[in-house]
Amino acid sequence: MSHAPVIAAVDGSEHSLKALQWARGAALRHGTGLLVAHVLPDHAQLYAGRRAALADASEPEAYPDPVHHWVRSVLGTHPLLPEGVRYESLEGSVPEALRVIGSGALMLVMGSRGRGGFASLLLGSSSRAVASTAPCPVVVVPHADRDAGEGGAEQSAGRVVLGLHAAETPDDVLSFAFAEAAVRGTTVQVVSAYAVPPAPALVIDRPFEVIPPEGLADEGDGVPAEREMLRSQTQRLEPLRARYPDVPVEQAAVPGDPAGRLVDASRSAALVVVGRHHPRRTAMSLQIGSVAHAVLHHAHGPVAIVPTLRDDV
């Protein structure tokens, strides 16, 4: 059981409804509280500021928050709720308000697009900004057009897929993936990708060709790059296997683009877990890594973006 709450960031949209449902399930699985947070729109924040400045007692004390009533009606339909459900209205910009409230949270869950997003966008600007700056893991739940399963946000079946660069992925990312698999009673599928050279027949006007693993076989014993990656995976995973002995682990070392492989795996995964930053950036960088960025934009299921959580890492 964790004492840190799961935070659901909502705005009353269909996208945030999926995030709220997913966060409710996460709080139940982890045995912790659920905090539902709504960043008030600009007009509501302007009203509050105007009333405070004018000190006009004839004006209502607070701007009506229809999202609060929406949250109560949605959660009221569920017979099973986490202990300690509460709601907070926040002021400020969405990324900054959620960054502040996310300090100390187990995770922050939000939809891939908000109410004001363009329908054609796969990922909204607020979701991208929060995933890039929040001090806790951020789970982005895709909208219906990208969701591979009918159950969507409430699905718990399927593996937890962990994108791993054995030499550079922080321990916090591995720990989050194994903890999620443990509370779900499912498998961690560890995916690492290695680059392969173009085929010898490649010419300038032909697309890049990837040599299949058997094409790089070393005297029938497998691909050297694959064997080395699996060995490095095994070393990194040893402490996690000891900490979570009941969590099954599947290891995969595959050729090609890591983001593409993780997007493919997301079609049948309960959750894809990746680190936030490019390994050569500092932990406080505001830019999200290229793999995390691509997976966020194209995954077919929920994606957890995990920052480095400890100062000494």
N, C-alpha and C positions, 0 to 999 in steps of 0.2 A: 504494500500500500504506500502511496506517495501522498505527502501533504501539499505538494505544489498543485495548483488547479490546472485544469484544461481550460483554455480560453477559446471561445467561439466568437469571431468577429462577424457581425451581421449588419445588414442595411435594409432588410425587408425584401430583398430580391429573391428570385428563385434560386440563384446561385448560392446565396448565403443560407438558404433553407437547407441545401444539401450539406453545407459546412456545419450547420447547427446539428443536424442529425448525426453526422460523423463524429463531432465533438462529444455529443451525448454518449455515444457508444464507447468512445475512448475513455471518458471519465468513469463509466461503469466498469470497463475492463481493468483500469488501473486502481479502482477503489478510491477515487479522489473527487474533489468538488468540481463544479462547472461554473465558470464565470462567462456570462454572455455580455459582450461589449459592443456598443454602437457609438461610432463617432458621429456626432450631430452634424447635419448639413450646415452649409454656410449661413443660410437665412436664419436658422435657429440660433446659431452662435451670435449672429449680429443682433438678434432680438434680445438675447440675454445681456449682451454688452450695453445695448441702448437702455434697457430697463435699469441696469446697475448705475449707469451714468446719470440718468434722470431722476432716479430714486422716486419713481412715480408709483405710489401705493395703489392707484386705481387699476394698474395693469396687472394681469395674472402673474403669479410668482414664477412660473415656469412655462416655457413654450411646450405645447403638447407634443409628446413623443409617440407617434403611432407605432413605431417599431417595437416599443416596450409592450404594447397590447398585442401585437403580432406574435412576439416571442412567447408571451403567456398563453396565447391560444394554441400555438404549435406544441409547446411542451405539455399543455394540459391534455392533449390527446394520447399521451404515452403513460401506460400504467407503471412503468419502471423508469425512475429518474435517479441520477446520482444524489448523494447526500450533499446538502449545501449548494443549491442552485441560486445564483444571484445575478442581478443585472446592473450594469453601469452605463450611463451616458457619458461620453467623453467629448472634450473640446480640443481644438487644434487640428492640424493636418492629420490625415489618416495614418501615414507612416510614422509620424512622430508620436501621436497619441498611443498607437499600438506598441511602438517600441518601448515607451515608458511603462505601460501596464504589463508588457510581456516579461519584464524583469522578474525572475523567480518563478515563472510559469513552467509547468511540465512541457507544454507545447501550446502553440497558437494555431488555430484552425480557421481557414478562410476559403471563400470560393475563388475560382480562377478569374471571375469577372464580377464587377459590382453593378449596381443599378444604373450608373451613368455610362457604362462601357459601350463601345460600338459592338454590334452583334457579330461583326466579322473578326474581332480580335480573339485569339486563343487565350491570351493572358492579359489581364488588365494592368494598368500602370501601378495602381495601389498594391495589388498582389505582388507584383515584381519588386516594388520598393520595400515592402514589409519583409519579403523573403530575403532581401539583400541586407537588411539592417537590424532585424529583431534580435534581442539577446538570447532568445530561446529557439528551439526547433520550430519551424513553421511548416504546417501541413497544408498544401493547396489541393482542394478538392475540385476536379474538373466539372465543367458544365455538361449538360446532357449530350451535346454534339460530340464530345470526346470520350464520354464514359462508355467503357466496353461492356459493362454488365447491366442487367436490368435492376439489380438491387442498388447499384451505385454507391452512395455514400455510406450505406448501412452494411455493405458486404464485409464480412470478416473472414470468409473462406479464401483460400489461396495463400501462396507464399509471401513472405516479406523478402523483397529483392534488395540486396545491398550492392551498390556500386563501389568497388574497392580498387584503389591503387595501392598495392601492398606496401610500397615504400613511403607513401605520402599521405594517405587518408588518416585524419586524426582519430584517436581512440574513441572520442565522443560519438563519432558517427557509427562505429561498430557497436558501441554500447547501446545506443538508441535502437538500432535494428534488432539486436538480440532481445532487448527488453520488450519490444513490440511483439516479436515472435513468441516470447514466453507467455505473455498475457493472452495471446490469441490461440495458443496451443498449436502452432504451425511451424513450418520449416523456414530457415533462412537460406535463401539461394544467393550465393556470393558470385558476382559476375565481374570479371576483369577482362579487359580487351588489350590485345597487342597488335602493333602495326605490322603489316607484311608488305614486301616490295611488290611493284607491279609485275605482271607477267612478262617473260622475256620477249614475247611477240608484240609488246605494246608499241604503238606508233603515235606520232604527235597528234593525229586527228581522231584517235580512238579514246573512249572513256576509260577511266581508271579501272583496272581489273584486279580483283583480289584473288590471290592463290588460295585454294582451299587447303585445310590442314594436311590432308593426305599428300598434297603436292610438295610440302616441306618436310615430309617424313625423313627421319635420320635412321636409315637401315631398318625400317620397320618398327622402330621403338617410339614413334610419335614425333610431334613437332618439338624441336628443342626449346623454342620460345614458350610453348604451352607448358612443357614440363617444368621449366624454370619458374613460370608464373604460378603454377599450382603449388610448387614447393614454397614460394614466398607467401602465398595465401595461407598455407598450412601453418607457417610460423606465426603470422599475424593473428590467426584465429585461435591459436592454442590457449591463451588466457581466457578468451570468451567461451570456448568449449568447457573449460574448467568451471567458470562462473555459472554457466547455464547448461548443465549436463543433460537436461531433458529436452533441449532444443535441437532437433535434427538439423544438420547442415549439408547443403549440396554445394559443391564447388564447380565453377565453370570458368575456363580460360578460353576465350574465343577471339578469332581474328577480326579486325575491322574497327569501326568507329565505336567508342564506348557509349556515347549518347544514343546512337542508333540501336545498339544492342539492348540498352535499358528501356528505351521506348517500346521495342518489340516485347520485352518481358513484361511490361506494364499491362498488357492486354489481359493477362490472367493472374496478375498479382493483387494481393490485398493492399500492398503499400510498396512504393519504391523509395529507398533511402539513399541520399547522396550528401556529400559534404558541400558546404556553401562555397568556399573560395578555391580559386586556383592555388595549388600548393605553394607557388612561388610568391603569392601575395601575402601580406600580413593578415593576422586574424582580424584586425580592425578595418580592413579594406571595405569600401562601400560598393565595390564592384563584385558581382557574383561571377563564379567561375563559368567557363564555357560549357562544360558538361552539365552542370546544374541548370544553366540558362536554357540549354536545348531540351533537356528532359522536362523542365517546367512548361515549356511552350508546346510540347508535342505528346506528352504521356497520356495514356488512355485511362488512367486511374489516379488515385491520390499519390502525391509526391511529398516526402518529408525532406526539407532542406535543413541540415543540421550544422550550426556554427561550432567553432571551438569554444567550449563552455568554460574551460579552466584557464586562468591567467598564466599558469606555468607551462602551458603546452606550446 
